[in-house]
């Protein structure tokens, strides 16, 4: 896959403070809900073909999240993102077990990926996270820049994401290898994204990039370790079609990581995912999740050791 080409797109990103407050009552009720979504539901708005950067280099380790209780004092690794983040791991339990097997020690993992989850809503999740050692893996994808943040900021997080924070919450996948789209359907989705969603990306990019910057700041203010992670993308089908969008948000995200001295992780190309590993352009199914989680677990171990959180 060719690296993203530089284009005419230059969107200035302003730091916009998200004034969104967590609705305590809503969170309290959602906290009792276990799981996040039903199986085989169609992709929602944020799941418009979003391309994670095709760069093969892994600049730093990555860590998503689920909710499997670990021994008291064990670090927590959260994964934030849209439904592509939700579909990127096999399960919370297997991911945590894999991290331990690879030498990362005991860890609590929480995959908080939910359909249409915006960066501004992730801030609310971060504010609701309990105190303690934690790594917050922030999933990046083109689809996370194609929706305008509301005036005044977000007032509540997505219930599925809040529910996924509860102990023992499961990752309920909506996509299966037995029901993936055909190559022709996937190719059509690429054309549709370029024609219909890229203009939206251009319009909404700056505001969402500002929310991403505010999200990183919110993590640091809570004493957590934020990490920027490229989410899965079906490179075999997408090709270079999303390069204009990638060449806008990827360099900016790398700069944001450098300015905040936090890891930037991209193993999209290194994962060598095939078209059949995806339901569409960004949602993994069973074979793809196994491949992706293996790399993710290895990067998680690196992060835990880098931050002195590994409990061997």
C-alpha positions in Angstrom: 0.0 0.0 0.0 1.4 3.3 -1.0 1.9 5.9 1.8 -0.6 8.7 1.9 0.1 11.4 -0.6 0.2 15.0 0.5 -2.8 16.9 -0.9 -4.3 20.3 -1.0 -6.3 19.7 2.1 -5.0 22.0 4.9 -7.4 22.3 7.8 -6.4 24.4 10.7 -7.0 22.7 14.0 -8.0 24.8 17.0 -8.0 23.5 20.5 -11.6 23.5 21.4 -12.4 22.7 25.0 -15.2 20.2 25.4 -17.5 21.6 28.1 -19.5 18.4 28.0 -20.4 17.2 31.5 -21.2 13.6 32.3 -24.8 13.1 33.2 -24.4 11.2 36.4 -27.8 9.7 36.5 -27.5 8.4 33.0 -24.1 6.9 33.7 -25.3 5.3 36.8 -28.1 3.5 35.0 -26.0 2.6 32.0 -23.3 1.2 34.3 -25.6 -1.6 35.2 -25.9 -2.7 31.6 -23.6 -5.3 30.4 -22.4 -5.7 26.8 -22.3 -3.3 23.8 -24.6 -4.0 20.9 -26.5 -6.8 19.3 -25.2 -9.1 16.6 -25.4 -8.5 12.9 -26.8 -5.0 13.0 -25.9 -2.8 10.0 -23.1 -0.3 10.3 -24.1 3.1 11.5 -22.9 6.6 10.4 -19.4 6.5 11.9 -18.8 3.3 10.1 -18.5 4.8 6.7 -15.4 3.4 5.2 -12.7 4.9 7.3 -9.1 4.2 6.4 -6.5 3.8 9.0 -3.1 4.9 7.8 -1.4 2.4 5.6 2.0 3.1 7.1 3.7 -0.2 8.0 5.8 1.3 10.8 4.8 0.6 14.4 6.0 3.7 16.1 4.8 2.6 19.6 2.8 0.0 21.3 -1.0 -0.1 21.3 -3.6 -1.2 23.8 -7.3 -1.5 23.5 -9.7 -2.4 26.2 -12.4 -4.7 27.5 -13.7 -5.4 31.0 -12.3 -8.5 32.6 -11.6 -8.0 36.3 -7.9 -8.4 37.3 -6.2 -8.5 40.7 -6.6 -5.3 42.8 -4.1 -2.7 41.8 -3.7 -4.1 38.2 -3.5 -1.5 35.5 -6.4 -0.9 33.2 -6.1 -0.6 29.4 -9.0 1.1 27.7 -9.8 1.2 23.9 -11.8 4.1 22.6 -13.3 4.4 19.2 -16.3 3.7 17.0 -17.6 0.3 16.1 -14.4 -0.6 14.2 -12.7 -0.5 17.6 -15.4 -2.7 19.1 -14.9 -5.3 16.3 -11.1 -5.3 16.5 -10.6 -7.7 19.3 -11.8 -11.3 19.9 -12.9 -10.7 23.5 -11.9 -8.8 26.6 -10.9 -12.0 28.4 -8.8 -13.4 25.6 -7.0 -10.1 25.1 -6.1 -9.8 28.7 -5.0 -13.4 28.8 -2.9 -12.9 25.7 -1.2 -9.9 27.3 -0.4 -11.9 30.4 1.0 -14.8 28.3 3.3 -12.5 26.4 4.8 -11.2 29.6 2.6 -8.1 30.4 1.3 -9.4 33.7 -2.2 -9.1 35.0 -4.2 -6.3 33.4 -7.8 -5.3 33.2 -8.9 -4.6 29.7 -12.0 -2.6 28.6 -13.0 -2.2 24.9 -15.3 0.8 25.0 -15.8 1.0 21.2 -19.3 1.9 20.2 -21.1 2.9 17.0 -20.7 6.6 16.2 -18.6 7.3 19.2 -17.0 10.8 18.8 -13.8 12.1 20.3 -15.9 14.6 22.3 -17.9 11.8 23.8 -14.7 9.9 24.6 -13.8 12.8 26.9 -16.9 12.0 29.0 -15.8 8.4 29.3 -12.4 9.5 30.4 -13.9 11.7 33.1 -16.0 8.8 34.3 -13.0 6.3 34.5 -12.0 5.4 38.1 -8.7 6.6 39.4 -5.7 4.4 39.1 -2.9 3.4 36.6 -4.4 3.3 33.1 -3.5 3.4 29.5 -6.1 5.0 27.2 -5.8 3.8 23.6 -7.5 6.3 21.4 -8.6 4.7 18.1 -8.3 6.9 15.0 -10.1 6.4 11.7 -11.5 8.6 8.9 -15.0 8.1 10.1 -14.2 9.8 13.4 -13.9 13.1 11.6 -17.2 12.9 9.7 -19.7 14.3 12.1 -20.0 17.9 13.5 -19.6 18.2 17.3 -22.7 19.9 18.7 -22.5 23.5 19.9 -21.6 23.6 23.5 -20.1 20.2 23.4 -21.5 16.7 24.0 -23.7 16.3 27.1 -23.7 12.5 27.3 -21.7 9.5 26.2 -23.1 6.7 24.1 -24.9 4.2 26.5 -23.2 1.2 24.9 -19.8 2.7 25.7 -20.7 3.5 29.3 -22.1 0.0 29.8 -18.8 -1.5 28.5 -17.0 0.1 31.4 -18.7 -2.1 34.0 -16.9 -5.1 35.4 -17.4 -8.2 33.3 -18.8 -6.4 30.3 -18.6 -8.4 27.1 -17.8 -7.3 23.6 -20.9 -8.2 21.5 -19.8 -8.3 17.9 -22.3 -7.3 15.2 -20.4 -8.7 12.2 -19.6 -12.3 11.2 -17.5 -13.9 8.6 -20.6 -15.8 7.3 -22.3 -12.5 6.4 -19.5 -10.3 4.8 -20.1 -8.0 1.9 -18.9 -9.1 -1.6 -15.8 -7.6 -3.2 -18.1 -5.7 -5.6 -20.2 -4.3 -2.7 -17.0 -3.2 -0.9 -15.7 -1.5 -4.0 -19.0 0.4 -4.3 -18.7 1.5 -0.7 -15.3 3.0 -1.5 -16.7 5.0 -4.3 -19.6 6.2 -2.2 -17.3 7.3 0.6 -15.2 9.3 -1.8 -18.2 11.0 -3.4 -20.4 11.5 -0.4 -18.4 11.4 2.8 -15.1 13.0 1.9 -16.7 16.4 1.5 -18.2 15.9 5.0 -14.7 15.0 6.3 -13.4 18.3 4.9 -16.1 20.2 6.5 -16.0 18.6 10.0 -12.3 17.8 10.2 -11.0 20.8 12.2 -13.7 20.6 14.9 -13.1 16.9 15.4 -9.3 17.3 15.4 -9.7 19.9 18.1 -11.8 17.4 20.2 -9.1 14.8 19.8 -6.6 17.3 21.2 -8.9 18.0 24.1 -9.3 14.3 24.6 -5.6 13.8 25.0 -5.5 16.7 27.4 -8.3 15.1 29.5 -6.5 11.8 29.7 -3.3 13.6 31.0 -5.3 15.6 33.5 -6.7 12.4 35.0 -3.2 11.0 35.2 -3.8 8.4 32.5 -1.4 7.5 29.6 -3.1 8.4 26.3 -1.9 6.6 23.1 -3.0 7.2 19.5 -3.8 4.1 17.5 -4.8 3.6 13.9 -7.8 1.3 13.7 -8.2 -1.5 11.1 -8.7 -0.6 7.4 -9.3 -2.9 4.4 -6.3 -1.8 2.4 -6.8 -4.6 -0.1 -10.1 -2.9 -1.3 -9.5 0.7 -0.4 -6.2 1.1 -2.2 -5.2 4.8 -2.3 -8.8 6.1 -2.4 -8.7 7.6 1.1 -5.2 9.1 0.8 -6.5 12.7 0.7 -8.2 12.3 4.1 -5.3 10.3 5.5 -2.8 12.9 4.5 -4.8 15.4 6.5 -5.4 13.7 9.8 -2.4 11.4 10.0 0.3 14.0 10.0 -1.7 16.1 12.4 -2.2 13.2 14.8 1.5 12.4 14.6 2.3 16.0 15.5 -0.2 15.9 18.3 1.5 12.8 19.7 5.0 14.3 19.4 3.9 17.5 21.1 2.4 15.6 24.0 5.2 13.0 24.2 2.8 10.1 23.8 2.9 7.0 21.5 1.6 6.9 18.0 0.9 3.4 16.8 0.1 2.1 13.3 0.4 -1.6 12.4 -2.4 -1.5 9.8 -0.1 -2.6 6.9 1.9 -4.9 9.2 -1.2 -6.8 10.1 -1.5 -8.0 6.4 -5.2 -8.3 6.7 -7.1 -9.6 3.6 -10.4 -8.6 2.2 -12.1 -11.6 3.7 -11.0 -10.5 7.2 -13.4 -7.6 7.0 -17.2 -7.4 6.9 -16.8 -4.2 4.8 -14.0 -1.6 4.8 -13.2 -1.3 8.5 -15.1 -3.8 10.6 -13.2 -7.0 11.2 -14.8 -10.5 11.4 -13.5 -13.5 13.2 -10.3 -14.3 11.3 -9.3 -10.6 11.2 -9.9 -10.1 14.9 -7.5 -12.9 15.7 -4.8 -11.4 13.6 -5.3 -7.9 14.9 -5.5 -8.8 18.5 -2.3 -10.7 18.4 -0.4 -7.6 17.3 -2.4 -5.4 19.6 -1.5 -7.7 22.6 2.2 -7.5 21.8 2.0 -3.7 21.6 0.0 -3.6 24.8 2.8 -5.5 26.6 5.4 -3.0 25.3 3.3 -0.1 26.6 2.8 -1.7 30.0 6.5 -2.2 30.3 7.3 1.3 28.9 5.2 2.9 31.7 6.3 0.6 34.4 2.8 -1.0 34.7 3.7 -4.6 33.9 2.9 -6.8 36.9 5.0 -9.9 36.2 
